[in-house]
Amino acid sequence: MSSLALAVRDSSTMVRRNLLHVRRYPSMTLNLLLTPIMMLLLFVYVFGDVMSAGIGGGADRSGYIAYLVPGLLVLTIGSTVIGAAVSVSMDMTQGLTARFRTMAIYRGSLLVGHVVGSVLRVLAGVALVGAVAAAIGFRSADATAVEWMAAVGLLTLFALALTWIAVGMGMAVPNPEAAGNLAMPLVLLPLVSSAFIPAGTMPGWFQPIAEYQPFTPAIETLRGLLLGTEIAWCLVLTVLGHRWSQALFNRGPK
């Protein structure tokens, strides 16, 4: 069997292991998904009319739903990938990573399993939040099939980027609790982006914080269902996260 075939086989095994953990212990994933769903319902039904009027859509929450949902989908990615940081940290602290290093398997398969499993979990969460949004009135009839494919591609790429960052965070700390705390900015940054209101309506001193961070470009690109230079954020984060995670993983015994 070739080296590539062995790598694919071992990585597939690790992905299957990761997904089995999700099935056996679904509480963490469900808890992470509750945050964006509750925020969606809160902002639509409690603040929807006021927020819609504030962004120039009139006192009609349907206009605000269209503005809010792309931001909530990106926030869902940020909140769900925390599970990857915690899962990697658990493997490190319980000795499983050290054990896998001694086995005759593809060295990077453990990280691939965590990353691919996390991305699949994130996309399932995005689909769930999207379904709730559609149930309460979100519509995007103007988007073409190509634009929908572009939107799904952007969400997948952004999930991949943040997952690699989360994996690095999980290996950089001593325990799962610290991993969850270190990954909290992935949930907090969307709150200070253009997810809920346009960056231009924020105080002048605060606008650069909202504009020059990875979540706002991803949200605005998703809103327009267009692919542009903003995707460079996703590519940069993916490369940096992968290199950081791989470097931390390779510090262990050969």
Secondary structure as UniProt FT lines:
FT   HELIX           3..24
FT   HELIX           27..45
FT   HELIX           48..54
FT   TURN            55..56
FT   HELIX           61..80
FT   HELIX           82..93
FT   TURN            94..95
FT   HELIX           96..102
FT   TURN            107..108
FT   HELIX           109..135
FT   TURN            136..137
FT   TURN            141..142
FT   HELIX           145..172
FT   HELIX           176..182
FT   TURN            183..184
FT   HELIX           185..191
FT   TURN            192..194
FT   HELIX           199..201
FT   TURN            204..206
FT   HELIX           207..211
FT   HELIX           215..224
FT   TURN            229..230
FT   HELIX           231..249
FT   TURN            250..251
//
